[in-house]
Amino acid sequence: MSADTMQALTQTAYGEPSQVLKLQTVPLPAFDEASDQLLLRVHAASINPLDAVILRGGLKIMWTDPMPAPVGYDVSGVVVKAGKGTGFEVGDEVYGFLANNARGSMAEYCTVSARCVALKPTSLSHEEASCLPMVGTTAIQALQRHKGAKDTAFIPAGLGGVGSMALQLAKPYAGFKRTITTASTAKVTLVKEHIQDVDEVIDYKTVDVATVIPARSCDFVLEQFGKPSQYVRYMRRAESGSKDGKPSIVSIGAPPNGQDAEKGWETNVGLPMRVILNTMDWHTKLWIPSCVHYESFATLPSASDLKIIAELADQGKLRPVVDKVFPLDQALEAFALADTKPAGKVVIRIT
């Protein structure tokens, strides 16, 4: 490997991660000193479910990538070059997630727009910090969409990437008084161990959640599985004359409408796909009563949201849940573990 090349995880085709991921020697990323870009020496990158979806071709209907394609969104590393006007300096430790059309964090170096990163939380290692960007920003942007009362938030999958972040953000960031989550039998104790201020953890393997959470008792639900209507029964009805806004079901599992998809994915999906997405969104809303606010969205990188996450992490109010860290040359093992829905994020240590 020369001074002009690096090791990078690449996608060679669409298919199972074990078959299409390769560790290759590739040229260093091109860098324009006059741009809004940063060149990072990557220390760690975490795996998100979206990575596997892209590898398997789940979003080919939206766009296709020329192969071999770079891999990875989340990143934590050190600035080695900074474009003019970015506000960052060489040597800054930063974290963030790369834009959808600029993936490539699972490499020794990557370029990233300054709007997609913030200074890394000083209290966290690079491995820990790399777990936060996409899931933390998604959780913040979901909570931002709720304008109603803030008594009870129901956030299923308490040890999932977004679920664990939303549970931790619901009280100190969004101002909810009470939080409820779900977990499998083996993970109930782990949820309470990692997120100590959660008020109720329901073992969905042994009880019917609908028999535990009273009807009309929740103000906010984070929907992660593409079935928003199943949560309607839990939503509180605003009292007549109340100044509070509507209860909210905010989805990251159901597809957003065409406009929101293009905004979050930062790509033109084309007229036929916009029509399909708008139709799917319209059909979903048919099952959501008008007294409940519903929307689905795609997360957009946000430096301001990352700054909030870093501040809360340094205040001890937010911690990543890490399952295991792998070196870059064991990336296939890392993706295999991530596929099993472990109790926390799976991280690849680059350097």
C-alpha positions as CSV (number, residue, x, y, z in Angstrom):
1,M,0.0,0.0,0.0
2,S,1.5,3.3,-1.1
3,A,1.0,6.8,0.4
4,D,-1.7,7.4,-2.2
5,T,-3.8,4.3,-1.4
6,M,-5.7,3.0,1.6
7,Q,-7.6,-0.1,2.8
8,A,-11.4,0.2,2.4
9,L,-14.4,-2.0,2.6
10,T,-16.2,-2.1,-0.7
11,Q,-19.4,-3.5,-2.2
12,T,-18.7,-5.5,-5.4
13,A,-22.3,-6.3,-6.3
14,Y,-25.8,-6.6,-4.7
15,G,-26.3,-9.6,-2.5
16,E,-25.6,-11.1,0.9
17,P,-22.9,-9.1,2.8
18,S,-20.7,-12.2,3.2
19,Q,-20.7,-12.6,-0.6
20,V,-20.4,-9.0,-1.8
21,L,-18.2,-7.2,0.7
22,K,-14.4,-7.1,0.0
23,L,-11.5,-5.4,1.8
24,Q,-9.6,-3.8,-1.0
25,T,-6.7,-1.4,-1.6
26,V,-8.2,1.7,-3.3
27,P,-7.0,5.3,-4.0
28,L,-7.2,7.9,-1.3
29,P,-10.3,10.1,-1.6
30,A,-9.9,13.1,-3.8
31,F,-10.0,16.3,-1.8
32,D,-10.7,19.9,-2.9
33,E,-9.1,22.5,-0.5
34,A,-11.7,25.1,-1.6
35,S,-14.7,22.8,-0.8
36,D,-16.9,22.4,2.2
37,Q,-15.4,19.0,2.7
38,L,-13.3,17.4,5.4
39,L,-10.8,14.6,4.9
40,L,-10.9,12.3,7.9
41,R,-8.6,9.7,9.2
42,V,-11.2,7.2,10.3
43,H,-10.9,5.6,13.7
44,A,-14.2,3.8,13.9
45,A,-17.5,3.2,12.0
46,S,-20.6,1.5,13.2
47,I,-23.0,-0.7,11.3
48,N,-26.6,0.4,10.7
49,P,-29.5,-1.7,9.4
50,L,-29.6,0.6,6.4
51,D,-26.1,-0.7,5.4
52,A,-27.4,-4.2,5.0
53,V,-30.5,-3.0,3.1
54,I,-28.3,-1.3,0.6
55,L,-25.9,-4.2,0.2
56,R,-28.9,-6.5,-0.6
57,G,-30.3,-4.2,-3.1
58,G,-33.3,-3.1,-1.1
59,L,-33.1,0.4,-2.4
60,K,-32.2,-0.4,-6.1
61,I,-35.7,0.8,-7.0
62,M,-34.6,4.3,-5.8
63,W,-31.0,4.4,-7.2
64,T,-28.2,2.1,-8.2
65,D,-24.5,2.4,-7.4
66,P,-21.6,1.8,-9.7
67,M,-19.6,-1.1,-8.5
68,P,-17.4,-1.4,-6.5
69,A,-19.2,1.0,-4.2
70,P,-18.0,2.5,-0.9
71,V,-19.7,1.3,2.3
72,G,-20.7,2.9,5.6
73,Y,-22.5,5.9,7.0
74,D,-21.5,6.5,10.6
75,V,-18.0,7.7,11.3
76,S,-15.7,9.0,14.1
77,G,-12.2,10.2,13.3
78,V,-9.7,13.0,13.1
79,V,-9.6,15.8,10.5
80,V,-6.4,15.6,8.4
81,K,-7.5,18.3,5.8
82,A,-10.2,20.9,6.1
83,G,-11.8,22.9,3.3
84,K,-12.0,26.6,3.5
85,G,-14.8,28.0,5.6
86,T,-15.7,24.6,7.2
87,G,-15.0,25.9,10.8
88,F,-12.9,22.8,11.5
89,E,-9.1,22.5,11.9
90,V,-6.6,19.8,11.3
91,G,-6.5,17.6,14.3
92,D,-10.1,18.1,15.4
93,E,-11.9,14.9,16.5
94,V,-15.3,14.7,14.9
95,Y,-18.1,12.4,14.4
96,G,-21.1,12.3,12.1
97,F,-22.8,10.4,9.3
98,L,-22.1,10.7,5.6
99,A,-24.7,11.8,3.1
100,N,-26.6,9.1,1.2
101,N,-24.8,9.8,-2.1
102,A,-21.4,10.0,-0.4
103,R,-21.0,6.8,1.7
104,G,-17.7,5.3,2.5
105,S,-16.9,5.6,6.3
106,M,-15.6,2.0,6.5
107,A,-12.2,2.9,5.2
108,E,-8.9,4.3,6.5
109,Y,-9.9,7.7,5.1
110,C,-13.1,9.3,4.0
111,T,-14.4,12.7,2.9
112,V,-17.5,14.2,4.5
113,S,-19.3,17.5,4.2
114,A,-18.9,19.8,7.2
115,R,-22.7,20.0,7.5
116,C,-22.7,16.2,8.4
117,V,-20.4,16.3,11.3
118,A,-19.7,17.9,14.7
119,L,-17.0,17.8,17.3
120,K,-16.9,14.3,18.9
121,P,-18.2,14.0,22.5
122,T,-15.0,14.3,24.6
123,S,-16.3,11.7,27.1
124,L,-16.6,9.0,24.5
125,S,-14.1,6.9,22.6
126,H,-14.2,6.9,18.8
127,E,-15.8,3.5,18.9
128,E,-18.6,4.7,21.2
129,A,-19.0,8.0,19.3
130,S,-19.4,6.1,16.0
131,C,-22.5,4.4,17.3
132,L,-24.4,7.7,17.7
133,P,-24.7,9.7,14.5
134,M,-27.4,8.1,12.4
135,V,-29.5,6.6,15.1
136,G,-29.2,9.6,17.4
137,T,-30.1,12.1,14.7
138,T,-33.0,9.9,13.6
139,A,-34.3,9.8,17.2
140,I,-33.9,13.6,17.6
141,Q,-35.7,14.3,14.3
142,A,-38.5,12.0,15.2
143,L,-39.0,13.7,18.6
144,Q,-38.9,17.1,17.0
145,R,-42.0,16.2,14.9
146,H,-44.2,15.8,18.0
147,K,-46.0,19.0,19.0
148,G,-48.5,17.6,21.5
149,A,-48.6,16.8,25.2
150,K,-45.6,15.1,26.7
151,D,-46.8,12.8,29.4
152,T,-46.0,9.4,28.0
153,A,-43.8,8.2,25.1
154,F,-44.0,4.6,23.9
155,I,-40.7,3.7,22.1
156,P,-40.6,0.0,21.2
157,A,-37.4,-1.9,20.7
158,G,-35.5,-0.4,23.6
159,L,-32.1,-1.9,22.7
160,G,-32.4,-1.2,19.0
161,G,-30.2,1.5,17.6
162,V,-32.8,4.2,17.2
163,G,-34.9,2.9,20.1
164,S,-32.1,3.1,22.6
165,M,-31.3,6.7,21.5
166,A,-35.0,7.8,21.6
167,L,-35.5,6.3,25.0
168,Q,-32.5,8.3,26.4
169,L,-33.5,11.5,24.6
170,A,-37.2,11.4,25.4
171,K,-36.9,13.0,28.9
172,P,-33.8,15.3,28.8
173,Y,-34.2,16.5,25.2
174,A,-38.0,16.2,24.4
175,G,-39.3,16.7,27.9
176,F,-41.5,13.6,28.3
177,K,-42.4,12.6,31.8
178,R,-42.7,8.8,31.3
179,T,-41.3,6.3,28.9
180,I,-42.3,2.8,27.9
181,T,-40.5,0.3,25.8
182,T,-40.4,-3.4,24.7
183,A,-37.7,-6.0,24.6
184,S,-37.4,-9.8,24.3
185,T,-37.0,-11.8,27.4
186,A,-33.2,-12.0,27.2
187,K,-32.9,-8.2,26.8
188,V,-35.3,-6.9,29.5
189,T,-32.6,-6.7,32.1
190,L,-30.1,-5.2,29.7
191,V,-32.5,-2.4,28.8
192,K,-32.9,-1.5,32.5
193,E,-29.1,-1.8,32.9
194,H,-28.2,0.5,30.0
195,I,-31.2,3.0,30.2
196,Q,-31.9,3.3,33.9
197,D,-34.6,6.0,33.8
198,V,-36.9,4.0,31.5
199,D,-40.2,3.6,33.4
200,E,-41.6,0.4,32.0
201,V,-40.0,-2.4,30.0
202,I,-42.5,-4.9,28.6
203,D,-41.3,-8.4,27.6
204,Y,-43.2,-8.9,24.3
205,K,-42.2,-12.5,24.2
206,T,-44.3,-13.4,27.3
207,V,-47.2,-10.9,27.3
208,D,-49.4,-9.1,24.8
209,V,-48.3,-5.5,24.8
210,A,-51.9,-4.4,24.1
211,T,-53.0,-5.9,27.5
212,V,-50.3,-4.0,29.4
213,I,-50.5,-0.5,27.9
214,P,-53.9,1.0,28.4
215,A,-55.8,2.3,25.4
216,R,-55.5,6.1,24.9
217,S,-52.6,6.5,27.3
218,C,-49.7,7.5,25.1
219,D,-48.9,10.9,23.6
220,F,-46.1,9.8,21.3
221,V,-45.1,6.5,19.5
222,L,-41.9,5.9,17.6
223,E,-43.0,3.5,14.9
224,Q,-40.1,1.3,13.6
225,F,-41.7,-1.7,11.9
226,G,-43.8,-0.4,9.1
227,K,-47.2,-0.9,10.7
228,P,-48.3,2.5,12.1
229,S,-52.0,1.7,12.4
230,Q,-51.4,-0.9,15.1
231,Y,-50.4,1.9,17.5
232,V,-53.6,4.0,17.1
233,R,-55.3,2.2,20.0
234,Y,-52.6,3.6,22.4
235,M,-53.0,7.2,21.4
236,R,-54.5,9.6,23.9
237,R,-57.3,11.8,22.7
238,A,-56.8,15.5,23.4
239,E,-59.5,16.9,25.6
240,S,-61.9,19.5,24.2
241,G,-60.5,23.0,24.6
242,S,-57.0,21.7,25.4
243,K,-54.1,23.8,24.1
244,D,-52.0,20.7,23.6
245,G,-51.4,19.5,20.1
246,K,-52.3,16.1,18.7
247,P,-50.7,12.9,19.9
248,S,-48.1,11.6,17.4
249,I,-47.2,8.4,15.6
250,V,-43.9,9.2,13.9
251,S,-42.6,6.4,11.7
252,I,-39.2,5.4,10.5
253,G,-40.5,2.0,9.3
254,A,-43.1,3.0,6.8
255,P,-41.9,4.7,3.6
256,P,-42.2,8.5,3.6
257,N,-44.1,10.4,0.9
258,G,-42.3,11.3,-2.3
259,Q,-41.3,14.8,-1.2
260,D,-40.0,13.7,2.2
261,A,-38.2,10.8,0.6
262,E,-36.3,13.1,-1.8
263,K,-35.4,15.5,1.0
264,G,-34.1,12.8,3.3
265,W,-32.4,10.7,0.7
266,E,-31.1,13.8,-1.2
267,T,-31.9,12.3,-4.5
268,N,-34.5,12.7,-7.3
269,V,-36.5,9.4,-7.1
270,G,-38.4,10.2,-10.4
271,L,-42.1,10.8,-11.1
272,P,-43.2,7.1,-11.1
273,M,-41.6,6.4,-7.7
274,R,-43.0,9.7,-6.2
275,V,-46.5,8.5,-7.3
276,I,-45.9,5.1,-5.6
277,L,-44.6,6.6,-2.4
278,N,-47.4,9.2,-2.2
279,T,-50.0,6.4,-2.8
280,M,-48.5,4.3,-0.1
281,D,-48.4,7.2,2.3
282,W,-52.0,8.1,1.5
283,H,-53.1,4.4,2.1
284,T,-51.3,4.4,5.5
285,K,-53.0,7.6,6.6
286,L,-56.4,6.1,5.8
287,W,-56.0,4.0,8.9
288,I,-54.9,6.9,11.1
289,P,-57.7,9.0,12.6
290,S,-57.5,12.8,12.1
291,C,-57.1,13.3,15.9
292,V,-53.7,11.7,15.6
293,H,-50.7,13.3,13.9
294,Y,-48.9,10.9,11.7
295,E,-45.8,11.2,9.5
296,S,-43.0,9.2,8.2
297,F,-39.6,10.6,7.3
298,A,-36.0,9.9,6.1
299,T,-33.3,11.2,8.3
300,L,-31.1,14.1,7.1
301,P,-27.6,14.7,8.3
302,S,-27.5,17.6,10.7
303,A,-24.5,19.2,12.4
304,S,-26.8,21.0,14.8
305,D,-28.5,17.8,15.9
306,L,-25.1,16.1,16.3
307,K,-24.0,19.0,18.6
308,I,-27.0,18.4,20.8
309,I,-26.2,14.7,21.0
310,A,-22.6,15.4,21.9
311,E,-23.6,17.8,24.7
312,L,-26.0,15.3,26.2
313,A,-23.4,12.6,26.0
314,D,-20.8,14.8,27.8
315,Q,-23.4,15.6,30.4
316,G,-23.9,11.9,31.1
317,K,-27.4,11.8,29.8
318,L,-26.8,9.8,26.7
319,R,-24.6,6.7,26.2
320,P,-24.3,4.4,23.2
321,V,-25.1,0.7,23.7
322,V,-22.2,-1.2,22.2
323,D,-22.4,-5.0,21.6
324,K,-19.0,-5.7,20.1
325,V,-16.1,-4.1,18.3
326,F,-14.3,-5.7,15.4
327,P,-11.1,-4.8,13.5
328,L,-11.5,-3.8,9.8
329,D,-10.1,-7.2,8.6
330,Q,-13.0,-8.9,10.4
331,A,-15.7,-6.8,8.8
332,L,-17.6,-9.8,7.4
333,E,-17.9,-11.2,11.0
334,A,-19.1,-7.8,12.1
335,F,-21.9,-7.7,9.5
336,A,-22.9,-11.2,10.4
337,L,-23.3,-10.3,14.0
338,A,-25.2,-7.1,13.2
339,D,-27.7,-9.3,11.2
340,T,-28.6,-11.1,14.4
341,K,-30.1,-8.0,16.0
342,P,-27.6,-8.0,19.0
343,A,-28.0,-6.1,22.2
344,G,-26.4,-2.9,20.9
345,K,-24.4,-1.5,18.0
346,V,-21.7,-3.4,16.2
347,V,-18.6,-1.3,15.5
348,I,-15.7,-1.7,13.1
349,R,-12.4,-0.2,14.4
350,I,-10.4,1.2,11.5
351,T,-7.3,2.4,13.3
